Amino acid sequence: MTRRASEFRHTVKIQKKTIVYDEYNYETEAWTEILQLFGKVEYLSVKDTIRAKAAGYDLTARLKLNKRNDIDTTMRVIYDGQTFQIVSPPKPDNENGRIYMTLELSLVE
């Protein structure tokens, strides 16, 4: 399976929830950027959005990345000033499962 070099042209940031302490030593949660990657962001069509809602999911977009093992559903994605929650485990490609993965995203408001 060949992939055009320009396919992964969107810059996305992956964030993970971490625990930080303020000046009074109180524990709070904060999102910390852990990765900045190139990927392909595709917003779902109206038809796909309706189908996902009927199945009980609130999906907005898909993110295609080179295969990695360090991204999971506890993280979130920042793209073009918008924040997306990762709603399902990464799905492998149909070729052999080692080339790329797809993440399903839901817009966080």
Secondary structure, 3 states (H helix, E strand, C coil): CCCCCCCCCEEEEEEEEEEEECCCCCEEEEEEEEEEEEEEEEECCHHHHHHHHHCCCCCCEEEEEECCCCCCCCEEEEECCEEEEECCCCEECCCCCCCEEEEEEEECC
